[in-house]
Amino acid sequence: MTEAAVAPNCLAGVRILDLSQFEAGPTSTEVLAQLGAEVVKVENPKGGEPGRILGTGPKPGADAYYFMIYNANKKSVTVNLKSPRGLALVKDMAKQADVFVENMAPGTIEKLGLGWDELHALNPRLIYAQVKGFGEGSPYEHNLSFDMIAQAAGGNMAITGEVGRKPIRPGPTLGDTGTGMLMAISILAALYQRTTTGTGRRLQVAMQDAQLNYIRGAFINHARTGEPQERGRAGFGPPVPPNDIFPCKPGGPNDWAYVFNSHNNPEHWRRLARIIGRPELADDPEYLERDKRIAHSDEVNAMVEAWTRQHTKHEVMRIIGAAGVPCGAVMDTSDLLAEPTFEARGIIQTQQHPSGELRMPTFPVRFDGKPPKIAPSPLLGEHTTEVFGSWLGMSERDVKGLKDDGVI
């Protein structure tokens, strides 16, 4: 692989105490770790956070790919939170931390004695971040939530799918990763503000609430029409053809390409008409003018489809895109992993984990031309001695004593 990744160290010196699990919370702390923060996961000594056992790991008994992909660049310590001494350890760590992140079931963190009031009193500079399923004051605030629940209750499914068909769960985990990214942005803002105020903030984001941020365009349509946005109608008004996904050869499940003819740029139609072998329609007002072309939607789409079926999706994207018309092949994970420039640019990297390798995307923002470098996700408790030494001043003997007593 071309060396195209670095440790940007933007957050060097920032300590994050991570009691999150699964995906939404770990996403927020992972990106902060990739940007240089020291993120320490606090895990149950008996098995660690639940994400370690989700999905098939690279080797029998090894960490699951699920855990590896959402916890790169972090450290791990083990603490028995049911032990008074274990809770005291976490509180001592909170005194040294800049950020505390949790996404446990509603009310759990407060029952443990690690709520905002307790930790803020111990460390007024601490930024206290919580990811929950539903917001305080919501009729569902005590309900459990996962990605698909947030996507259903947050409006994503209602606008995803074909006209007249049942709602579809969007493939990207907007409920989890989407919420985590919003929390990461907010943590950065709170860290910046703390440089002048010296005081931490309590940050709360509900997965349901976060989804409303991702469907803002649907609220534009609702304001225009007074009705819920219909599935398959993402644009503002009737789609101007072609504006659809078209089949390509050889006809596999992902052999499709999206062709978009901007309704505000007649030049797009002129270029496309020539590509598909219909130059006589390039300047025909019945097709050049957007409102008139809508009346010919079925005909236009049929012409485009007849052309795309003669080409692979990559050919369609290359030919139409090179002509200055927006077009995208429907690329699956195999296509993306096979594209060498992602790896050459460091956008996809290989996590060199003790239990196996995992090719995975990193945070895609480039810093001085390079994205953050992936480091392996931690083994369970791998950094307990190191972290307790650097954060709490404990000796190896002290740590061994805690382990012998079942505290860690």
C-alpha positions in Angstrom: 0.0 0.0 0.0 1.2 3.5 -0.8 2.0 5.3 2.5 -0.9 7.8 2.5 -2.0 7.9 6.1 -0.6 9.7 9.2 -1.6 10.3 12.8 -2.8 13.9 12.6 -2.5 14.3 16.4 -5.0 17.2 16.4 -6.3 16.0 19.8 -3.0 15.0 21.3 -3.2 15.2 25.1 -7.0 14.9 25.2 -8.2 12.0 27.4 -11.5 10.3 26.8 -13.1 7.9 29.2 -15.3 5.6 27.0 -18.1 3.6 28.6 -20.0 3.2 25.3 -20.8 0.0 23.5 -22.0 -1.4 20.2 -21.9 1.3 17.5 -23.3 4.8 18.1 -21.1 5.7 21.1 -18.0 3.9 19.8 -18.3 5.7 16.5 -18.0 9.0 18.2 -15.0 8.0 20.3 -13.3 6.1 17.4 -13.1 9.2 15.2 -11.7 11.2 18.1 -9.1 8.5 18.7 -8.2 8.6 15.0 -7.7 12.4 15.4 -5.2 11.8 18.2 -7.2 11.6 21.5 -6.3 8.9 24.0 -9.5 7.0 24.2 -9.7 4.4 27.0 -12.6 1.9 26.8 -13.7 0.7 30.2 -14.9 -2.9 29.8 -16.3 -5.8 31.8 -13.5 -8.2 32.8 -15.8 -11.1 31.8 -16.0 -10.8 28.0 -15.7 -7.0 27.5 -18.3 -4.9 25.8 -21.0 -6.8 23.9 -19.7 -5.8 20.5 -16.7 -8.1 20.9 -18.9 -11.1 20.3 -21.1 -9.8 17.4 -20.3 -11.2 14.0 -17.6 -13.6 12.9 -14.1 -12.9 14.0 -11.0 -13.4 12.0 -10.0 -16.5 14.1 -12.0 -18.7 16.5 -12.3 -17.0 19.9 -10.9 -13.7 18.5 -12.5 -10.3 18.6 -15.4 -9.9 16.2 -15.0 -7.9 13.0 -17.8 -5.7 14.4 -15.7 -4.7 17.4 -12.6 -4.2 15.4 -14.1 -1.9 12.9 -15.7 0.5 15.5 -12.9 0.5 18.0 -9.7 1.1 16.1 -7.1 3.4 17.7 -8.4 2.9 21.2 -7.1 1.4 24.5 -8.9 -1.0 26.8 -9.0 -1.4 30.5 -11.1 -3.8 32.5 -13.1 -2.8 35.5 -15.8 -4.6 37.5 -18.5 -1.9 37.8 -20.4 -4.0 40.3 -17.5 -3.6 42.7 -17.4 -0.5 44.9 -13.6 -0.3 44.4 -14.2 -0.6 40.6 -16.6 2.3 40.6 -14.1 4.3 42.7 -11.5 3.6 40.0 -13.7 4.9 37.3 -14.4 8.0 39.3 -10.7 8.6 39.8 -10.2 8.2 36.0 -13.1 10.7 35.4 -11.1 13.2 37.5 -8.3 12.9 35.0 -10.4 12.8 31.8 -11.4 15.5 29.4 -14.4 13.7 28.0 -16.7 11.0 29.3 -18.9 9.1 26.8 -21.7 6.6 27.5 -24.7 5.0 25.7 -26.0 2.5 28.2 -29.7 1.7 28.6 -31.8 4.6 30.0 -31.1 5.2 33.7 -28.2 2.7 33.9 -25.3 5.2 34.2 -27.2 7.1 36.9 -27.9 3.9 38.9 -24.2 3.2 38.9 -23.5 6.6 40.5 -21.7 7.9 37.4 -24.3 10.4 36.3 -23.7 14.0 35.2 -24.2 15.5 38.7 -21.7 13.1 40.3 -19.0 13.4 37.7 -19.4 17.1 37.2 -18.9 17.7 40.9 -15.7 15.6 40.8 -14.4 17.3 37.6 -16.0 20.5 36.5 -13.9 20.6 33.3 -15.3 17.2 32.2 -17.3 17.1 29.0 -20.1 14.6 29.7 -21.5 13.0 26.5 -24.6 10.7 26.4 -26.1 9.0 23.3 -29.6 7.6 23.9 -32.3 6.2 21.8 -35.0 8.8 22.6 -34.6 12.3 24.1 -35.5 13.5 27.6 -39.2 14.5 27.5 -40.0 12.1 24.7 -42.9 9.7 25.4 -40.4 7.0 24.6 -37.4 8.2 26.6 -37.2 5.0 28.6 -37.4 2.7 25.5 -34.4 0.8 24.2 -33.2 1.6 20.7 -30.9 0.2 18.0 -30.1 1.5 14.5 -33.2 0.2 12.8 -35.5 1.5 15.5 -34.0 5.0 15.2 -34.3 4.9 11.4 -37.9 3.9 11.7 -38.9 6.4 14.4 -36.7 9.1 13.0 -38.3 9.3 9.5 -35.6 7.6 7.4 -37.7 4.6 6.5 -40.8 6.6 5.6 -38.9 8.3 2.7 -36.9 5.3 1.5 -38.2 2.9 -1.1 -40.3 3.0 -4.2 -43.6 4.8 -4.7 -46.5 2.7 -3.4 -44.3 0.0 -1.8 -43.5 -0.7 1.8 -40.9 1.4 3.6 -37.3 0.2 3.4 -34.6 0.3 6.0 -31.7 2.3 4.5 -28.5 0.3 4.3 -26.1 2.9 6.0 -26.3 2.8 9.8 -27.5 6.4 10.1 -29.2 5.6 13.4 -25.9 4.5 14.9 -22.9 5.9 13.0 -24.9 9.0 12.0 -25.7 9.8 15.6 -22.2 9.1 16.7 -20.7 11.5 14.2 -23.0 14.3 15.4 -21.9 13.6 19.0 -18.2 13.7 17.9 -18.7 17.1 16.3 -20.4 18.4 19.5 -17.6 17.1 21.7 -15.1 19.0 19.6 -17.2 22.1 19.9 -17.3 21.7 23.7 -13.6 21.1 23.9 -13.0 24.3 22.0 -15.3 26.3 24.2 -13.6 24.9 27.3 -10.4 26.6 26.3 -12.0 29.9 27.2 -14.5 29.0 29.9 -12.6 26.3 31.7 -15.9 24.4 32.3 -17.3 21.2 30.8 -20.7 20.7 29.3 -23.3 18.0 29.3 -24.0 16.8 25.8 -27.0 14.6 25.0 -28.1 13.3 21.6 -31.0 11.0 21.0 -30.8 8.6 18.0 -34.3 9.5 16.9 -33.6 13.2 17.1 -30.4 12.8 15.1 -32.3 11.3 12.2 -34.4 14.4 11.7 -31.1 16.2 10.9 -30.5 13.7 8.1 -33.9 14.1 6.4 -34.1 17.9 6.4 -34.9 17.9 2.7 -38.0 15.9 3.4 -39.2 18.7 5.7 -38.7 21.2 2.8 -41.2 19.1 0.7 -43.6 18.8 3.6 -43.5 22.6 3.9 -44.2 23.0 0.2 -47.1 20.5 0.0 -48.4 20.1 3.5 -48.2 16.3 3.1 -45.6 13.7 4.2 -42.9 13.2 1.6 -43.8 10.2 -0.6 -41.2 7.4 -1.1 -39.3 7.7 -4.3 -39.9 11.5 -4.5 -36.8 13.0 -3.0 -36.6 16.0 -5.3 -38.6 19.2 -5.2 -41.5 18.4 -7.5 -41.7 15.8 -10.3 -38.4 14.3 -11.3 -37.1 15.5 -14.6 -36.0 12.5 -16.6 -33.6 10.8 -16.6 -33.3 10.8 -12.9 -33.2 7.2 -11.9 -31.2 3.9 -11.5 -30.8 2.1 -14.8 -29.8 -1.5 -15.4 -26.4 -2.4 -16.9 -24.8 -5.5 -18.3 -24.3 -8.3 -17.4 -27.4 -7.9 -15.2 -26.1 -8.9 -11.7 -27.8 -7.7 -8.5 -25.6 -4.6 -8.4 -25.2 -3.9 -12.1 -27.0 -0.6 -12.1 -26.0 3.1 -12.5 -27.7 6.3 -11.5 -28.0 8.8 -14.3 -29.0 12.3 -13.2 -30.0 15.0 -15.7 -30.1 18.3 -13.8 -33.4 20.0 -14.4 -31.6 23.4 -14.3 -29.0 22.7 -16.9 -30.2 22.0 -20.4 -26.6 21.3 -21.5 -26.8 18.0 -19.6 -29.6 16.8 -21.8 -27.7 17.9 -25.0 -24.7 15.9 -24.0 -26.7 12.8 -22.9 -28.8 12.7 -26.1 -25.6 12.5 -28.2 -24.1 9.8 -26.0 -27.2 7.5 -26.2 -27.4 7.9 -30.0 -30.2 10.4 -30.2 -28.5 13.6 -31.3 -31.7 14.7 -33.2 -33.3 15.3 -29.7 -30.5 17.3 -28.3 -32.1 20.7 -29.2 -35.7 19.5 -29.7 -37.7 21.8 -27.4 -40.0 18.9 -26.5 -37.0 17.3 -24.7 -34.6 20.2 -24.0 -37.1 22.2 -21.9 -37.5 20.6 -18.5 -41.3 20.9 -18.1 -41.9 19.4 -21.6 -39.4 16.6 -21.0 -41.4 15.5 -18.0 -44.3 14.6 -20.3 -41.9 12.3 -22.1 -40.6 10.6 -19.0 -41.3 7.0 -20.0 -39.9 7.5 -23.4 -36.7 9.2 -22.2 -36.1 6.6 -19.5 -36.6 3.8 -22.0 -34.0 5.4 -24.4 -31.5 5.7 -21.6 -32.1 2.1 -20.4 -31.7 0.7 -23.9 -28.2 2.3 -23.9 -27.1 1.4 -20.4 -28.0 -2.3 -20.9 -25.3 -2.4 -23.6 -22.6 -1.3 -21.1 -21.2 -2.3 -17.7 -22.0 0.1 -14.8 -18.3 1.2 -14.8 -18.5 2.0 -18.5 -21.7 3.9 -18.0 -20.2 6.0 -15.2 -17.0 6.6 -17.2 -18.6 7.6 -20.5 -21.5 9.7 -19.2 -19.4 11.2 -16.4 -16.6 12.1 -18.8 -19.2 14.0 -20.9 -20.0 16.2 -17.9 -23.3 14.6 -17.0 -23.7 13.4 -13.4 -23.6 9.6 -13.2 -22.7 7.0 -10.6 -22.2 3.3 -10.8 -24.0 1.3 -8.0 -20.8 0.1 -6.3 -21.0 -2.7 -3.7 -18.4 -3.5 -1.0 -16.5 -5.7 -3.5 -16.3 -2.9 -6.0 -15.0 -0.5 -3.4 -12.4 -2.9 -2.0 -11.2 -3.7 -5.5 -10.7 0.0 -6.4 -6.9 0.5 -5.9 -7.0 4.2 -5.5 -8.9 4.0 -2.2 -6.0 2.0 -0.7 -3.4 4.2 -2.4 -4.9 7.3 -0.9 -5.3 5.7 2.5 -9.1 5.8 2.5 -9.2 2.1 2.9 -6.5 0.7 5.2 -5.6 -2.7 6.7 -6.0 -3.0 10.4 -3.1 -5.2 11.6 -4.8 -6.9 14.5 -3.2 -9.6 16.7 -6.1 -12.0 15.8 -6.1 -11.2 12.0 -6.2 -8.5 9.4 -9.2 -6.4 8.5 -9.4 -4.1 5.5 -11.6 -1.2 6.5 -12.4 2.5 5.8 -10.8 5.2 7.9 -12.1 8.7 8.7 -12.2 10.1 5.2 -11.1 13.8 5.9 -7.6 14.4 4.7 -5.2 16.3 6.9 -2.5 18.0 4.8 -3.3 15.6 2.1 -3.5 12.4 4.2 -6.3 10.7 6.2 -5.8 9.4 9.8 -3.9 6.2 10.2 -5.7 3.1 11.5 -4.3 1.4 14.6 -5.6 -1.9 15.8 -8.6 -2.1 18.1 -7.5 -3.2 21.6 -7.5 -6.6 23.1 -9.7 -6.9 26.2 -7.8 -5.2 29.0 -4.7 -4.8 26.9 -3.8 -1.4 28.4 -5.0 -1.8 32.0 -1.5 -1.6 33.5 -0.4 1.2 31.2 -3.5 3.4 31.7 -3.7 2.9 35.5 -0.1 3.8 35.7 -0.2 7.0 33.5 -3.7 8.2 34.7 -3.7 7.1 38.3 0.0 6.7 39.2 -0.4 3.0 40.0 2.5 0.5 40.0 2.3 -2.9 38.3 2.0 -4.4 41.8 -1.0 -2.2 42.5 -2.7 -3.3 39.3 -1.9 -7.0 40.1 -3.5 -6.6 43.5 -6.7 -5.2 42.0 -6.8 -8.0 39.5 -6.3 -10.6 42.3 -9.2 -9.1 44.2 -11.5 -9.3 41.2 -11.8 -5.5 40.8 -10.4 -5.4 37.3 
